[in-house]
């Protein structure tokens, strides 16, 4: 399978070859702030599956665990595009909203649900992790 995506202005684009490793919804406060919404939908691919064109700016964030979270975004339009974690080498987490065709996405898990907005309802059939999934 080939998937493509881009930031809002199109200055950063990507192509992914192969299947997704996972798709999840993060409810941590930092993802809420970065997304400007109640959560962030993301999916994981192996680094070798993705080719990114354009220049990403990186903000080094810190998770509640103290671990570094590299948040990569378009320096022109500000769209968050990907996240990388030194604790999970070889994996790239792509922000789902940047995918051109989101019909392939089916979130399999919700994590950091201890921080979710109280009005967000999660299907009881979907696994939930209250805190750090790692």
C-alpha positions as CSV (number, residue, x, y, z in Angstrom):
1,X,0.0,0.0,0.0
2,X,1.2,3.5,-0.8
3,X,0.0,6.5,1.3
4,X,0.7,10.2,0.8
5,X,0.2,13.3,2.9
6,X,1.2,16.8,3.5
7,X,1.0,19.8,5.8
8,X,-1.6,22.5,5.3
9,X,0.5,24.7,2.9
10,X,2.1,21.7,1.1
11,X,5.7,22.7,1.8
12,X,6.2,19.4,3.6
13,X,4.9,16.2,2.0
14,X,5.5,12.5,2.5
15,X,5.1,9.1,0.9
16,X,4.7,5.9,3.0
17,X,5.1,2.4,1.5
18,X,3.6,-0.6,3.4
19,X,1.2,-1.1,6.2
20,X,0.7,0.9,9.4
21,X,2.1,-0.5,12.6
22,X,-0.6,1.0,14.7
23,X,-3.2,3.8,14.9
24,X,-4.1,5.4,18.2
25,X,-5.5,8.4,19.9
26,X,-3.4,10.3,22.4
27,X,-5.3,12.4,25.1
28,X,-2.2,13.7,26.9
29,X,-2.2,17.4,27.7
30,X,0.8,18.2,25.4
31,X,-0.9,16.5,22.4
32,X,-4.1,18.5,23.2
33,X,-2.0,21.7,23.2
34,X,-0.1,20.8,20.0
35,X,-3.3,19.8,18.1
36,X,-5.3,22.7,19.5
37,X,-8.0,20.1,20.1
38,X,-9.1,17.5,22.6
39,X,-6.7,14.8,21.4
40,X,-4.2,13.8,18.7
41,X,-4.8,10.9,16.2
42,X,-1.6,9.4,15.1
43,X,-0.2,6.3,13.4
44,X,3.1,4.6,13.4
45,X,5.3,3.4,10.6
46,X,8.9,2.2,10.5
47,X,11.4,4.9,9.6
48,X,12.4,3.1,6.4
49,X,8.7,3.2,5.2
50,X,8.5,6.9,4.9
51,X,10.1,9.5,2.7
52,X,9.6,13.1,3.7
53,X,10.2,16.1,1.4
54,X,10.5,19.6,2.7
55,X,11.9,21.1,5.8
56,X,10.5,20.3,9.3
57,X,11.1,22.4,12.4
58,X,11.6,20.5,15.6
59,X,10.4,21.3,19.1
60,X,11.8,19.2,21.9
61,X,9.0,18.5,24.3
62,X,9.0,16.4,27.5
63,X,6.5,13.7,28.4
64,X,5.2,13.4,32.0
65,X,7.7,10.5,32.3
66,X,10.5,13.0,31.6
67,X,11.4,11.4,28.3
68,X,12.1,13.7,25.3
69,X,9.4,13.9,22.6
70,X,10.6,15.4,19.3
71,X,7.6,17.2,17.7
72,X,8.2,18.0,14.0
73,X,6.1,20.6,12.2
74,X,6.1,22.7,9.1
75,X,7.9,26.0,9.8
76,X,5.7,27.8,7.3
77,X,2.1,26.9,8.2
78,X,2.8,25.3,11.6
79,X,1.1,22.0,10.9
80,X,2.3,19.2,13.2
81,X,3.4,16.4,10.8
82,X,5.3,13.8,12.9
83,X,6.6,12.8,16.3
84,X,9.7,10.8,17.1
85,X,10.7,9.3,20.4
86,X,14.3,8.4,21.3
87,X,12.8,5.7,23.5
88,X,11.3,4.1,20.3
89,X,14.1,4.3,17.7
90,X,13.2,3.3,14.2
91,X,9.5,4.4,14.5
92,X,7.9,7.5,13.1
93,X,4.5,8.7,14.4
94,X,2.6,10.6,11.8
95,X,-0.2,13.1,12.7
96,X,-3.3,11.5,11.0
97,X,-4.8,14.8,9.8
98,X,-1.9,15.2,7.4
99,X,-2.8,12.0,5.5
100,X,-4.4,12.6,2.1
101,X,-6.8,9.6,2.4
102,X,-7.7,8.9,6.0
103,X,-10.1,6.1,5.2
104,X,-7.3,3.6,6.0
105,X,-7.2,4.7,9.6
106,X,-9.0,2.8,12.4
107,X,-7.7,3.7,15.9
108,X,-7.0,0.6,17.8
109,X,-6.2,2.2,21.2
110,X,-6.6,5.4,23.2
111,X,-3.8,6.3,25.6
112,X,-3.3,8.9,28.3
113,X,-7.1,8.7,28.9
114,X,-6.5,10.1,32.4
115,X,-6.0,13.5,30.7
116,X,-8.9,13.2,28.3
117,X,-11.5,15.9,28.1
118,X,-14.5,14.9,30.2
119,X,-17.0,15.3,27.3
120,X,-15.0,12.9,25.0
121,X,-16.7,9.5,24.8
122,X,-14.6,6.4,23.9
123,X,-16.2,3.2,22.6
124,X,-15.8,0.6,25.4
125,X,-14.7,-2.0,22.9
126,X,-11.5,0.1,22.2
127,X,-8.6,-0.6,24.6
128,X,-7.7,2.3,26.8
129,X,-4.5,3.1,28.8
130,X,-4.8,5.8,31.5
131,X,-1.2,6.8,31.5
132,X,2.1,6.2,29.7
133,X,1.7,3.4,27.1
134,X,5.4,2.6,27.1
